[in-house]
Amino acid sequence: MCGLCGALGGEGHWSTHIEDPEQAHSERRRAREYRITLINRVLKPHRVVIEDFQAASFVLATATGKREIVQELGGVWQQAEQLSGRMIDPLDTAFLHSLG
């Protein structure tokens, strides 16, 4: 997908809904950064990282330089598995133990 399609975005994902319109922008930005931090903890052992892309989508990248734009959180896991070439299970017992 080209970068322009990722920047245009689409309908908001249910996970980004915020009730108070006056605080929506700053609250959405903080929540988005927090989710990215958590997802990166899960992806780190697989050598994949996720980054915010203009607050409209996400970019997944591997240590070897492969990059893919993902529109919403629902597509992150499938794309991360394709990029890494293996299954990613955030509920894996060994992974959960590594979190302490």
N, CA, C and O atoms as CSV, one atom per row, in Angstrom:
chain,resi,resn,atom,element,x,y,z
A,1,MET,N,N,0.836,-1.165,0.000
A,1,MET,CA,C,0.000,0.000,0.000
A,1,MET,C,C,0.889,1.239,0.000
A,1,MET,O,O,1.936,1.260,0.647
A,2,CYS,N,N,0.473,2.259,-0.720
A,2,CYS,CA,C,1.264,3.491,-0.748
A,2,CYS,C,C,1.038,4.296,0.518
A,2,CYS,O,O,0.058,4.083,1.232
A,3,GLY,N,N,1.935,5.209,0.789
A,3,GLY,CA,C,1.854,6.025,1.999
A,3,GLY,C,C,0.621,6.914,2.036
A,3,GLY,O,O,0.098,7.190,3.115
A,4,LEU,N,N,0.148,7.364,0.888
A,4,LEU,CA,C,-1.016,8.238,0.851
A,4,LEU,C,C,-2.260,7.522,1.362
A,4,LEU,O,O,-3.046,8.104,2.109
A,5,CYS,N,N,-2.442,6.274,0.969
A,5,CYS,CA,C,-3.604,5.519,1.460
A,5,CYS,C,C,-3.555,5.378,2.976
A,5,CYS,O,O,-4.586,5.470,3.643
A,6,GLY,N,N,-2.375,5.159,3.515
A,6,GLY,CA,C,-2.234,5.048,4.961
A,6,GLY,C,C,-2.539,6.354,5.663
A,6,GLY,O,O,-3.072,6.351,6.772
A,7,ALA,N,N,-2.207,7.475,5.031
A,7,ALA,CA,C,-2.438,8.786,5.647
A,7,ALA,C,C,-3.903,9.171,5.616
A,7,ALA,O,O,-4.379,9.855,6.522
A,8,LEU,N,N,-4.625,8.746,4.594
A,8,LEU,CA,C,-6.041,9.106,4.497
A,8,LEU,C,C,-6.885,8.390,5.532
A,8,LEU,O,O,-7.861,8.948,6.033
A,9,GLY,N,N,-6.521,7.167,5.857
A,9,GLY,CA,C,-7.229,6.427,6.901
A,9,GLY,C,C,-8.644,6.084,6.488
A,9,GLY,O,O,-9.026,6.219,5.325
A,10,GLY,N,N,-9.400,5.646,7.452
A,10,GLY,CA,C,-10.772,5.255,7.191
A,10,GLY,C,C,-11.596,5.482,8.443
A,10,GLY,O,O,-11.313,6.379,9.238
A,11,GLU,N,N,-12.597,4.674,8.603
A,11,GLU,CA,C,-13.439,4.759,9.785
A,11,GLU,C,C,-12.624,4.499,11.038
A,11,GLU,O,O,-11.663,3.731,11.007
A,12,GLY,N,N,-13.000,5.133,12.139
A,12,GLY,CA,C,-12.300,4.917,13.392
A,12,GLY,C,C,-12.523,3.507,13.926
A,12,GLY,O,O,-13.626,2.970,13.826
A,13,HIS,N,N,-11.501,2.919,14.483
A,13,HIS,CA,C,-11.574,1.591,15.075
A,13,HIS,C,C,-12.225,1.700,16.449
A,13,HIS,O,O,-12.050,2.713,17.127
A,14,TRP,N,N,-12.966,0.692,16.874
A,14,TRP,CA,C,-13.673,0.743,18.162
A,14,TRP,C,C,-12.726,1.009,19.327
A,14,TRP,O,O,-13.140,1.587,20.332
A,15,SER,N,N,-11.466,0.600,19.213
A,15,SER,CA,C,-10.523,0.756,20.319
A,15,SER,C,C,-10.038,2.192,20.487
A,15,SER,O,O,-9.391,2.505,21.486
A,16,THR,N,N,-10.335,3.066,19.537
A,16,THR,CA,C,-9.873,4.446,19.621
A,16,THR,C,C,-10.992,5.420,19.969
A,16,THR,O,O,-10.773,6.632,19.959
A,17,HIS,N,N,-12.179,4.921,20.274
A,17,HIS,CA,C,-13.321,5.786,20.585
A,17,HIS,C,C,-13.138,6.460,21.947
A,17,HIS,O,O,-12.795,5.807,22.933
A,18,ILE,N,N,-13.371,7.776,21.988
A,18,ILE,CA,C,-13.292,8.545,23.232
A,18,ILE,C,C,-14.567,9.372,23.358
A,18,ILE,O,O,-14.983,10.029,22.403
A,19,GLU,N,N,-15.185,9.339,24.535
A,19,GLU,CA,C,-16.469,9.990,24.755
A,19,GLU,C,C,-16.409,11.520,24.733
A,19,GLU,O,O,-17.240,12.150,24.080
A,20,ASP,N,N,-15.455,12.124,25.423
A,20,ASP,CA,C,-15.404,13.572,25.592
A,20,ASP,C,C,-14.741,14.238,24.387
A,20,ASP,O,O,-13.525,14.129,24.224
A,21,PRO,N,N,-15.517,14.932,23.533
A,21,PRO,CA,C,-14.939,15.526,22.329
A,21,PRO,C,C,-13.909,16.619,22.613
A,21,PRO,O,O,-13.017,16.841,21.794
A,22,GLU,N,N,-14.011,17.308,23.757
A,22,GLU,CA,C,-13.065,18.375,24.082
A,22,GLU,C,C,-11.678,17.829,24.396
A,22,GLU,O,O,-10.679,18.507,24.156
A,23,GLN,N,N,-11.605,16.620,24.926
A,23,GLN,CA,C,-10.318,16.025,25.269
A,23,GLN,C,C,-9.911,14.932,24.295
A,23,GLN,O,O,-8.910,14.248,24.505
A,24,ALA,N,N,-10.673,14.770,23.249
A,24,ALA,CA,C,-10.465,13.651,22.332
A,24,ALA,C,C,-9.059,13.615,21.742
A,24,ALA,O,O,-8.434,12.555,21.723
A,25,HIS,N,N,-8.548,14.741,21.261
A,25,HIS,CA,C,-7.257,14.718,20.579
A,25,HIS,C,C,-6.124,14.301,21.518
A,25,HIS,O,O,-5.385,13.369,21.202
A,26,SER,N,N,-5.973,14.958,22.649
A,26,SER,CA,C,-4.864,14.637,23.549
A,26,SER,C,C,-5.044,13.262,24.186
A,26,SER,O,O,-4.076,12.520,24.358
A,27,GLU,N,N,-6.270,12.929,24.531
A,27,GLU,CA,C,-6.537,11.623,25.138
A,27,GLU,C,C,-6.279,10.496,24.141
A,27,GLU,O,O,-5.710,9.464,24.494
A,28,ARG,N,N,-6.699,10.702,22.905
A,28,ARG,CA,C,-6.486,9.690,21.854
A,28,ARG,C,C,-4.994,9.500,21.595
A,28,ARG,O,O,-4.532,8.376,21.402
A,29,ARG,N,N,-4.237,10.611,21.591
A,29,ARG,CA,C,-2.796,10.539,21.343
A,29,ARG,C,C,-2.099,9.751,22.453
A,29,ARG,O,O,-1.260,8.895,22.173
A,30,ARG,N,N,-2.446,10.040,23.719
A,30,ARG,CA,C,-1.838,9.317,24.851
A,30,ARG,C,C,-2.204,7.839,24.818
A,30,ARG,O,O,-1.347,6.982,25.033
A,31,ALA,N,N,-3.460,7.540,24.554
A,31,ALA,CA,C,-3.905,6.147,24.504
A,31,ALA,C,C,-3.209,5.399,23.368
A,31,ALA,O,O,-2.830,4.238,23.521
A,32,ARG,N,N,-3.048,6.061,22.248
A,32,ARG,CA,C,-2.384,5.447,21.096
A,32,ARG,C,C,-0.919,5.147,21.412
A,32,ARG,O,O,-0.427,4.065,21.091
A,33,GLU,N,N,-0.226,6.088,22.031
A,33,GLU,CA,C,1.172,5.877,22.416
A,33,GLU,C,C,1.311,4.732,23.418
A,33,GLU,O,O,2.250,3.940,23.339
A,34,TYR,N,N,0.378,4.648,24.352
A,34,TYR,CA,C,0.408,3.566,25.348
A,34,TYR,C,C,0.213,2.206,24.678
A,34,TYR,O,O,0.928,1.254,24.988
A,35,ARG,N,N,-0.753,2.113,23.759
A,35,ARG,CA,C,-0.980,0.845,23.045
A,35,ARG,C,C,0.254,0.448,22.241
A,35,ARG,O,O,0.621,-0.727,22.212
A,36,ILE,N,N,0.891,1.406,21.596
A,36,ILE,CA,C,2.089,1.115,20.810
A,36,ILE,C,C,3.194,0.575,21.712
A,36,ILE,O,O,3.889,-0.371,21.343
A,37,THR,N,N,3.359,1.166,22.883
A,37,THR,CA,C,4.372,0.699,23.836
A,37,THR,C,C,4.111,-0.751,24.235
A,37,THR,O,O,5.030,-1.569,24.254
A,38,LEU,N,N,2.853,-1.066,24.553
A,38,LEU,CA,C,2.515,-2.436,24.943
A,38,LEU,C,C,2.715,-3.423,23.801
A,38,LEU,O,O,3.258,-4.509,24.002
A,39,ILE,N,N,2.283,-3.051,22.616
A,39,ILE,CA,C,2.420,-3.938,21.461
A,39,ILE,C,C,3.894,-4.180,21.150
A,39,ILE,O,O,4.272,-5.296,20.795
A,40,ASN,N,N,4.729,-3.153,21.279
A,40,ASN,CA,C,6.158,-3.336,21.026
A,40,ASN,C,C,6.791,-4.301,22.014
A,40,ASN,O,O,7.748,-4.989,21.656
A,41,ARG,N,N,6.293,-4.380,23.244
A,41,ARG,CA,C,6.809,-5.358,24.209
A,41,ARG,C,C,6.519,-6.780,23.732
A,41,ARG,O,O,7.330,-7.688,23.915
A,42,VAL,N,N,5.353,-6.958,23.120
A,42,VAL,CA,C,4.988,-8.286,22.609
A,42,VAL,C,C,5.776,-8.613,21.347
A,42,VAL,O,O,6.186,-9.757,21.154
A,43,LEU,N,N,5.988,-7.637,20.502
A,43,LEU,CA,C,6.658,-7.871,19.221
A,43,LEU,C,C,8.178,-7.959,19.324
A,43,LEU,O,O,8.823,-8.540,18.451
A,44,LYS,N,N,8.751,-7.397,20.368
A,44,LYS,CA,C,10.211,-7.332,20.499
A,44,LYS,C,C,10.912,-8.682,20.326
A,44,LYS,O,O,11.901,-8.745,19.595
A,45,PRO,N,N,10.447,-9.768,20.965
A,45,PRO,CA,C,11.134,-11.056,20.778
A,45,PRO,C,C,11.103,-11.562,19.329
A,45,PRO,O,O,11.895,-12.426,18.951
A,46,HIS,N,N,10.190,-11.022,18.530
A,46,HIS,CA,C,10.057,-11.443,17.133
A,46,HIS,C,C,10.770,-10.488,16.182
A,46,HIS,O,O,10.692,-10.633,14.962
A,47,ARG,N,N,11.475,-9.497,16.768
A,47,ARG,CA,C,12.247,-8.518,16.006
A,47,ARG,C,C,11.382,-7.721,15.041
A,47,ARG,O,O,11.772,-7.449,13.906
A,48,VAL,N,N,10.199,-7.353,15.519
A,48,VAL,CA,C,9.278,-6.507,14.775
A,48,VAL,C,C,8.917,-5.338,15.692
A,48,VAL,O,O,8.740,-5.521,16.897
A,49,VAL,N,N,8.810,-4.148,15.122
A,49,VAL,CA,C,8.385,-2.977,15.893
A,49,VAL,C,C,7.209,-2.311,15.196
A,49,VAL,O,O,7.037,-2.419,13.982
A,50,ILE,N,N,6.410,-1.622,15.991
A,50,ILE,CA,C,5.290,-0.867,15.451
A,50,ILE,C,C,5.508,0.601,15.777
A,50,ILE,O,O,5.960,0.945,16.869
A,51,GLU,N,N,5.183,1.465,14.822
A,51,GLU,CA,C,5.316,2.904,14.999
A,51,GLU,C,C,4.018,3.570,14.567
A,51,GLU,O,O,3.288,3.045,13.727
A,52,ASP,N,N,3.744,4.709,15.140
A,52,ASP,CA,C,2.593,5.511,14.738
A,52,ASP,C,C,2.900,6.149,13.387
A,52,ASP,O,O,4.031,6.567,13.137
A,53,PHE,N,N,1.906,6.223,12.526
A,53,PHE,CA,C,2.073,6.889,11.240
A,53,PHE,C,C,1.012,7.973,11.127
A,53,PHE,O,O,-0.127,7.697,10.751
A,54,GLN,N,N,1.385,9.202,11.450
A,54,GLN,CA,C,0.539,10.379,11.335
A,54,GLN,C,C,-0.786,10.243,12.082
A,54,GLN,O,O,-1.796,10.810,11.667
A,55,ALA,N,N,-0.781,9.500,13.171
A,55,ALA,CA,C,-1.966,9.284,14.003
A,55,ALA,C,C,-3.150,8.734,13.209
A,55,ALA,O,O,-4.299,8.851,13.634
A,56,ALA,N,N,-2.862,8.135,12.059
A,56,ALA,CA,C,-3.936,7.608,11.213
A,56,ALA,C,C,-3.803,6.112,10.972
A,56,ALA,O,O,-4.796,5.434,10.707
A,57,SER,N,N,-2.586,5.592,11.062
A,57,SER,CA,C,-2.346,4.172,10.843
A,57,SER,C,C,-1.042,3.814,11.553
A,57,SER,O,O,-0.494,4.618,12.307
A,58,PHE,N,N,-0.560,2.614,11.307
A,58,PHE,CA,C,0.650,2.133,11.964
A,58,PHE,C,C,1.614,1.603,10.916
A,58,PHE,O,O,1.198,1.176,9.839
A,59,VAL,N,N,2.896,1.632,11.231
A,59,VAL,CA,C,3.913,1.028,10.372
A,59,VAL,C,C,4.591,-0.067,11.173
A,59,VAL,O,O,5.108,0.172,12.264
A,60,LEU,N,N,4.581,-1.267,10.620
A,60,LEU,CA,C,5.311,-2.393,11.204
A,60,LEU,C,C,6.624,-2.519,10.454
A,60,LEU,O,O,6.662,-2.401,9.229
A,61,ALA,N,N,7.702,-2.758,11.191
A,61,ALA,CA,C,9.016,-2.886,10.563
A,61,ALA,C,C,9.791,-4.021,11.209
A,61,ALA,O,O,9.652,-4.285,12.403
A,62,THR,N,N,10.612,-4.691,10.402
A,62,THR,CA,C,11.467,-5.761,10.906
A,62,THR,C,C,12.901,-5.254,10.998
A,62,THR,O,O,13.230,-4.184,10.487
A,63,ALA,N,N,13.732,-6.027,11.649
A,63,ALA,CA,C,15.146,-5.674,11.784
A,63,ALA,C,C,15.858,-5.690,10.432
A,63,ALA,O,O,16.903,-5.060,10.272
A,64,THR,N,N,15.296,-6.405,9.464
A,64,THR,CA,C,15.915,-6.486,8.140
A,64,THR,C,C,15.432,-5.387,7.198
A,64,THR,O,O,15.877,-5.313,6.053
A,65,GLY,N,N,14.523,-4.533,7.674
A,65,GLY,CA,C,14.079,-3.399,6.869
A,65,GLY,C,C,12.750,-3.562,6.167
A,65,GLY,O,O,12.310,-2.637,5.485
A,66,LYS,N,N,12.093,-4.698,6.306
A,66,LYS,CA,C,10.756,-4.842,5.724
A,66,LYS,C,C,9.806,-3.922,6.479
A,66,LYS,O,O,9.884,-3.811,7.703
A,67,ARG,N,N,8.907,-3.264,5.749
A,67,ARG,CA,C,7.960,-2.346,6.366
A,67,ARG,C,C,6.585,-2.523,5.725
A,67,ARG,O,O,6.474,-2.742,4.519
A,68,GLU,N,N,5.550,-2.426,6.543
A,68,GLU,CA,C,4.183,-2.505,6.050
A,68,GLU,C,C,3.312,-1.533,6.822
A,68,GLU,O,O,3.473,-1.374,8.032
A,69,ILE,N,N,2.387,-0.882,6.128
A,69,ILE,CA,C,1.413,-0.012,6.773
A,69,ILE,C,C,0.201,-0.849,7.153
A,69,ILE,O,O,-0.286,-1.661,6.366
A,70,VAL,N,N,-0.275,-0.635,8.370
A,70,VAL,CA,C,-1.475,-1.314,8.870
A,70,VAL,C,C,-2.464,-0.228,9.275
A,70,VAL,O,O,-2.105,0.701,9.999
A,71,GLN,N,N,-3.700,-0.339,8.815
A,71,GLN,CA,C,-4.686,0.705,9.062
A,71,GLN,C,C,-5.154,0.797,10.509
A,71,GLN,O,O,-5.324,1.895,11.038
A,72,GLU,N,N,-5.362,-0.350,11.149
A,72,GLU,CA,C,-5.876,-0.331,12.515
A,72,GLU,C,C,-5.314,-1.502,13.305
A,72,GLU,O,O,-4.707,-2.412,12.739
A,73,LEU,N,N,-5.518,-1.472,14.603
A,73,LEU,CA,C,-4.945,-2.489,15.487
A,73,LEU,C,C,-5.357,-3.907,15.124
A,73,LEU,O,O,-4.590,-4.845,15.340
A,74,GLY,N,N,-6.530,-4.076,14.587
A,74,GLY,CA,C,-6.994,-5.405,14.222
A,74,GLY,C,C,-6.105,-6.106,13.201
A,74,GLY,O,O,-6.083,-7.335,13.149
A,75,GLY,N,N,-5.380,-5.353,12.399
A,75,GLY,CA,C,-4.523,-5.950,11.382
A,75,GLY,C,C,-3.075,-6.128,11.795
A,75,GLY,O,O,-2.276,-6.681,11.039
A,76,VAL,N,N,-2.730,-5.665,12.986
A,76,VAL,CA,C,-1.327,-5.692,13.417
A,76,VAL,C,C,-0.792,-7.110,13.530
A,76,VAL,O,O,0.277,-7.402,12.993
A,77,TRP,N,N,-1.510,-8.004,14.218
A,77,TRP,CA,C,-0.967,-9.344,14.504
A,77,TRP,C,C,-0.755,-10.152,13.232
A,77,TRP,O,O,0.282,-10.793,13.063
A,78,GLN,N,N,-1.737,-10.120,12.340
A,78,GLN,CA,C,-1.597,-10.881,11.098
A,78,GLN,C,C,-0.416,-10.374,10.279
A,78,GLN,O,O,0.366,-11.168,9.756
A,79,GLN,N,N,-0.286,-9.067,10.169
A,79,GLN,CA,C,0.824,-8.507,9.386
A,79,GLN,C,C,2.165,-8.764,10.066
A,79,GLN,O,O,3.158,-9.031,9.389
A,80,ALA,N,N,2.206,-8.686,11.398
A,80,ALA,CA,C,3.450,-8.957,12.131
A,80,ALA,C,C,3.887,-10.409,11.929
A,80,ALA,O,O,5.078,-10.686,11.789
A,81,GLU,N,N,2.933,-11.325,11.914
A,81,GLU,CA,C,3.256,-12.736,11.663
A,81,GLU,C,C,3.793,-12.927,10.256
A,81,GLU,O,O,4.739,-13.688,10.053
A,82,GLN,N,N,3.205,-12.253,9.289
A,82,GLN,CA,C,3.692,-12.369,7.915
A,82,GLN,C,C,5.105,-11.806,7.788
A,82,GLN,O,O,5.957,-12.399,7.126
A,83,LEU,N,N,5.349,-10.673,8.415
A,83,LEU,CA,C,6.688,-10.067,8.328
A,83,LEU,C,C,7.744,-10.906,9.035
A,83,LEU,O,O,8.862,-11.050,8.541
A,84,SER,N,N,7.387,-11.463,10.197
A,84,SER,CA,C,8.375,-12.230,10.968
A,84,SER,C,C,8.509,-13.665,10.468
A,84,SER,O,O,9.526,-14.317,10.706
A,85,GLY,N,N,7.491,-14.151,9.780
A,85,GLY,CA,C,7.530,-15.515,9.274
A,85,GLY,C,C,7.208,-16.571,10.313
A,85,GLY,O,O,7.484,-17.753,10.107
A,86,ARG,N,N,6.618,-16.148,11.442
A,86,ARG,CA,C,6.229,-17.126,12.467
A,86,ARG,C,C,5.029,-16.615,13.250
A,86,ARG,O,O,4.697,-15.430,13.222
A,87,MET,N,N,4.392,-17.542,13.945
A,87,MET,CA,C,3.212,-17.211,14.753
A,87,MET,C,C,3.618,-16.347,15.946
A,87,MET,O,O,4.665,-16.567,16.556
A,88,ILE,N,N,2.783,-15.369,16.269
A,88,ILE,CA,C,3.009,-14.521,17.436
A,88,ILE,C,C,1.825,-14.709,18.366
A,88,ILE,O,O,0.689,-14.385,18.019
A,89,ASP,N,N,2.099,-15.234,19.545
A,89,ASP,CA,C,1.053,-15.484,20.525
A,89,ASP,C,C,1.330,-14.652,21.773
A,89,ASP,O,O,2.193,-15.012,22.574
A,90,PRO,N,N,0.603,-13.535,21.951
A,90,PRO,CA,C,0.848,-12.695,23.123
A,90,PRO,C,C,0.460,-13.372,24.439
A,90,PRO,O,O,0.774,-12.855,25.511
A,91,LEU,N,N,-0.208,-14.505,24.370
A,91,LEU,CA,C,-0.584,-15.246,25.579
A,91,LEU,C,C,0.297,-16.468,25.801
A,91,LEU,O,O,-0.011,-17.303,26.651
A,92,ASP,N,N,1.385,-16.587,25.052
A,92,ASP,CA,C,2.325,-17.684,25.215
A,92,ASP,C,C,2.887,-17.668,26.637
A,92,ASP,O,O,3.308,-16.623,27.134
A,93,THR,N,N,2.889,-18.826,27.283
A,93,THR,CA,C,3.321,-18.935,28.677
A,93,THR,C,C,4.755,-18.445,28.877
A,93,THR,O,O,5.026,-17.711,29.827
A,94,ALA,N,N,5.663,-18.833,28.006
A,94,ALA,CA,C,7.060,-18.401,28.135
A,94,ALA,C,C,7.176,-16.888,28.006
A,94,ALA,O,O,7.933,-16.253,28.740
A,95,PHE,N,N,6.419,-16.307,27.063
A,95,PHE,CA,C,6.452,-14.855,26.889
A,95,PHE,C,C,5.913,-14.166,28.142
A,95,PHE,O,O,6.518,-13.209,28.623
A,96,LEU,N,N,4.800,-14.631,28.668
A,96,LEU,CA,C,4.205,-14.012,29.851
A,96,LEU,C,C,5.141,-14.081,31.052
A,96,LEU,O,O,5.213,-13.136,31.837
A,97,HIS,N,N,5.859,-15.196,31.198
A,97,HIS,CA,C,6.834,-15.330,32.289
A,97,HIS,C,C,7.994,-14.346,32.108
A,97,HIS,O,O,8.542,-13.843,33.089
A,98,SER,N,N,8.365,-14.075,30.860
A,98,SER,CA,C,9.476,-13.152,30.606
A,98,SER,C,C,9.129,-11.718,30.996
A,98,SER,O,O,10.024,-10.902,31.217
A,99,LEU,N,N,7.849,-11.409,31.082
A,99,LEU,CA,C,7.422,-10.064,31.461
A,99,LEU,C,C,7.602,-9.812,32.955
A,99,LEU,O,O,7.601,-8.668,33.409
A,100,GLY,N,N,7.756,-10.892,33.707
A,100,GLY,CA,C,8.003,-10.759,35.146
A,100,GLY,C,C,6.729,-10.696,35.882
A,100,GLY,O,O,6.730,-10.584,37.108
